[in-house]
């Protein structure tokens, strides 16, 4: 059964389309990642899901409750962690969570139990009576997750839960999220390895449009039969990229970020790398460029993500 249902969702800000005809579902107990580069529409989609923004068109339901037509019922089912956690710096963690519980309609014993449970689940016992304004970034994120858990929400919507954390804090947050297995979760990230480690389904957006919805394994299958060559060339980068794209058998050329070494690094994708390798050297010599490196480099999920997003961003796609 679908707990989160998004049907032809579109959201405009004035004349700017932030989310463009997006549809997907998430089943009960499923953990899904909303993945995309900055500006892809992830945060906007999450704000519509949680009732903060109305959709321009389309429909969003949370466990059967339409977010636009039944906002109170939908919000009761959701715990939301925004990308920027807004805490009251003059309140202790415990008092802040009690305030959140009050806002969610909990009182007396139920409120105290909800606060105690959130503190325990998120490992906040040692800072529970510390002022929120004195917390580290890692603990602020934990408090943000704790406020989402107050009220025992069945659905968690988490916007970039590891953003701004150092490596150790990131590992701790991921471990904490794994302890919440059984709840339906949608978390946004721009890190594919994080999505693959935590989630059973990945939803990829680019410029507000849906690019792919699949399991990590299903996405990996899209790479089956596709070889990647890592190439480094000393020559005018844009002209080199265009020339590499004309080599026989090349499906796609991606220019990699400069890494401080000589030449410009590229990734070439082909179903059969041998014709590419045979033609590569001659093409470089004919143009007076120096081929500094060529080696086989098995494609990763990150490569597929770049390929999918790049394909969606090309004109006419």
C-alpha positions in Angstrom: 0.0 0.0 0.0 1.3 3.5 -0.9 1.7 5.7 2.1 3.2 8.7 0.1 1.5 9.2 -3.2 2.6 12.0 -5.6 0.5 12.4 -8.7 1.4 14.8 -11.5 2.7 17.4 -9.0 3.6 20.8 -10.4 4.7 23.8 -8.4 5.3 27.3 -9.8 6.9 30.4 -8.2 5.5 33.1 -10.3 6.6 32.1 -13.8 9.3 29.7 -12.6 8.5 26.0 -12.6 10.3 24.4 -9.6 8.6 21.0 -9.8 7.3 19.8 -13.2 4.7 17.0 -13.4 6.3 14.6 -10.9 4.7 11.3 -9.9 5.9 8.5 -7.6 4.7 6.4 -4.7 6.4 5.1 -1.5 5.1 2.1 0.3 4.6 1.5 4.0 7.8 1.0 5.8 9.9 1.9 2.7 12.9 4.2 3.0 13.3 6.3 -0.2 15.8 8.9 -1.2 15.0 12.1 -3.1 18.2 12.7 -5.0 19.2 15.6 -7.2 21.7 18.4 -7.7 21.2 21.8 -6.0 18.3 23.5 -7.6 16.6 20.3 -8.7 13.4 20.9 -6.8 14.0 18.6 -3.8 13.3 21.1 -1.1 10.2 22.5 -2.9 8.8 19.0 -3.3 9.3 18.3 0.4 7.6 21.5 1.4 4.6 20.7 -0.8 4.6 17.1 0.7 4.5 18.5 4.2 1.8 21.1 3.5 4.0 24.2 3.8 3.4 25.1 0.1 0.3 24.4 -1.9 0.7 22.6 -5.2 0.0 24.6 -8.4 -1.3 21.4 -9.9 -1.5 17.7 -9.1 -2.1 15.8 -5.9 -0.2 14.6 -2.8 -1.6 12.2 -0.3 -0.1 11.0 3.0 -1.6 7.7 4.1 -4.8 8.6 2.2 -5.1 12.2 3.4 -4.9 14.8 0.6 -2.3 17.4 1.7 -4.3 20.3 0.0 -7.8 19.2 1.0 -7.1 17.6 4.4 -3.9 19.4 5.6 -4.4 18.8 9.4 -5.0 15.1 8.9 -1.9 14.8 6.6 0.3 16.8 8.9 -0.6 14.6 11.9 1.0 11.7 10.1 4.2 13.5 9.2 7.4 14.3 11.1 9.4 16.9 9.2 13.1 17.8 9.4 13.8 20.9 7.3 17.2 21.5 5.8 17.8 24.4 8.1 16.7 23.5 11.7 15.2 26.4 13.5 15.7 26.0 17.3 15.0 28.5 20.1 18.4 29.2 21.4 17.2 30.3 24.9 15.3 27.0 25.5 16.9 23.8 26.7 16.6 20.8 24.4 14.0 19.2 26.8 11.9 22.4 26.9 12.1 22.8 23.2 10.8 19.3 22.6 8.1 19.8 25.1 7.0 22.9 23.2 6.9 20.9 20.0 4.8 18.2 21.7 2.4 20.9 22.9 2.1 22.3 19.4 1.3 18.8 18.1 -1.5 18.5 20.7 0.2 16.4 23.3 -0.3 17.2 27.0 0.5 15.8 30.5 1.8 12.3 30.6 1.7 11.8 26.9 3.8 14.9 26.3 6.4 13.8 28.9 6.6 10.3 27.4 7.0 11.6 23.8 9.8 13.9 24.9 11.6 11.2 26.8 11.3 8.8 23.9 12.6 11.3 21.4 15.6 12.2 23.7 16.4 8.5 24.1 16.0 7.6 20.4 18.2 10.4 19.3 21.0 10.1 21.9 20.3 13.5 23.5 20.4 12.5 27.2 23.7 14.2 28.0 22.5 17.5 26.4 18.8 17.4 27.3 19.1 20.3 29.8 21.6 22.3 27.7 20.5 25.5 25.9 19.8 24.8 22.2 21.9 27.8 21.3 25.0 26.1 22.8 24.8 22.9 20.8 27.2 21.7 18.1 25.9 21.3 14.5 25.7 17.5 15.0 23.6 17.8 18.1 21.4 20.5 16.5 20.6 18.0 13.7 19.8 15.3 16.3 17.4 17.7 18.0 15.9 18.4 14.6 15.3 14.7 14.1 14.0 14.4 17.6 11.3 17.1 17.0 10.2 15.2 13.9 9.8 12.0 16.0 7.8 13.7 18.7 4.2 12.4 18.4 5.3 9.1 16.9 4.7 10.1 13.3 4.4 7.2 10.9 5.9 9.2 8.0 9.3 11.0 8.2 10.3 13.6 5.6 13.9 14.6 6.1 15.5 17.3 4.1 19.3 16.8 3.8 19.6 15.2 7.3 23.5 15.0 7.1 24.1 18.4 5.5 26.9 20.4 7.2 28.0 17.5 9.4 31.6 16.3 9.7 32.4 12.7 8.7 32.0 11.3 12.2 28.7 13.1 12.7 27.5 11.9 9.4 28.3 8.3 10.3 26.4 8.7 13.6 23.4 10.3 11.9 23.2 7.5 9.3 23.4 4.9 12.1 20.6 6.8 14.0 18.4 6.8 10.8 18.9 3.0 10.5 17.4 2.5 14.0 14.1 4.0 12.7 13.5 1.1 10.3 9.8 0.3 10.0 8.7 3.9 9.5 8.0 5.3 6.0 10.8 7.7 5.2 11.6 10.1 2.4 15.0 11.8 2.8 16.6 14.2 0.4 20.3 14.2 -0.4 22.7 15.0 -3.2 25.1 12.1 -2.1 24.3 8.9 -4.1 26.4 6.7 -1.8 24.3 7.9 1.2 21.1 7.1 -0.7 22.3 3.6 -1.7 23.4 2.9 1.9 20.1 3.9 3.6 17.3 3.5 1.1 15.4 0.8 -0.8 14.3 3.2 -3.5 15.8 6.2 -5.2 13.9 9.1 -6.8 16.1 11.3 -9.0 15.1 14.9 -9.9 16.8 17.3 -12.3 15.5 20.8 -12.9 12.2 19.9 -11.3 11.6 16.9 -13.5 11.5 13.2 -12.6 14.6 11.5 -14.1 14.3 8.0 -12.5 12.6 6.0 -9.8 14.2 2.7 -9.1 16.0 0.6 -6.5 19.8 1.0 -6.1 20.1 -2.5 -7.7 17.8 -1.5 -10.5 19.9 1.7 -11.1 23.1 -0.4 -11.1 21.5 -2.7 -13.8 21.3 0.3 -16.1 25.0 0.3 -16.2 25.2 -3.4 -17.4 27.1 -3.7 -20.6 28.4 -0.1 -20.4 32.2 0.4 -20.1 34.0 3.5 -18.9 37.4 4.8 -19.9 39.2 7.4 -17.9 41.1 9.6 -20.3 43.4 12.6 -19.7 44.4 14.8 -22.6 46.6 17.9 -22.9 44.7 20.1 -25.3 41.9 22.7 -25.4 39.3 21.2 -23.2 36.1 22.1 -25.0 37.6 21.1 -28.4 38.9 17.9 -27.0 35.5 17.0 -25.5 33.8 17.6 -28.9 36.4 15.4 -30.6 36.1 12.6 -28.1 32.4 12.5 -28.7 33.0 11.7 -32.4 35.0 8.6 -31.7 33.4 5.3 -32.9 31.3 3.7 -30.2 31.4 6.5 -27.7 27.9 6.9 -26.1 28.8 9.9 -23.8 31.7 12.1 -22.8 31.9 13.7 -19.4 34.5 16.3 -18.4 35.7 15.6 -14.9 36.7 18.3 -12.4 40.4 19.4 -12.5 42.5 17.5 -10.0 45.7 19.4 -10.1 47.4 17.1 -12.5 48.5 17.9 -16.1 45.8 17.8 -18.8 42.1 17.6 -18.6 40.4 14.4 -17.3 37.4 12.9 -19.1 35.2 9.9 -18.8 34.2 8.1 -22.0 31.2 5.7 -22.0 30.9 3.0 -24.6 29.3 -0.5 -25.0 32.5 -1.8 -26.5 35.7 0.0 -25.4 38.1 -1.6 -27.9 37.1 0.5 -31.0 37.3 3.6 -28.8 40.8 2.7 -27.6 42.0 1.9 -31.2 40.8 5.3 -32.5 41.8 7.4 -29.5 45.5 7.6 -30.0 45.3 8.4 -33.7 42.7 11.1 -33.1 44.9 12.8 -30.6 48.0 12.7 -32.7 46.1 14.0 -35.8 45.1 17.1 -33.8 48.5 17.6 -32.1 47.2 16.8 -28.6 49.0 14.7 -26.0 47.2 11.6 -24.6 48.4 11.5 -21.0 46.3 8.6 -19.7 43.8 6.1 -20.8 42.6 3.3 -18.5 39.5 1.2 -17.8 37.4 2.6 -15.0 34.2 0.6 -14.1 31.2 2.9 -13.9 29.7 3.6 -10.5 26.2 4.7 -9.4 27.6 8.2 -9.2 28.5 7.9 -12.9 25.0 6.8 -13.7 23.6 9.7 -11.7 25.7 12.2 -13.6 24.6 10.5 -16.9 20.9 10.6 -16.0 21.0 14.2 -14.8 23.1 15.3 -17.7 20.7 13.6 -20.2 17.7 15.3 -18.6 19.4 18.7 -18.8 20.3 18.5 -22.5 18.0 20.6 -24.8 15.1 18.7 -26.1 15.1 16.0 -23.4 
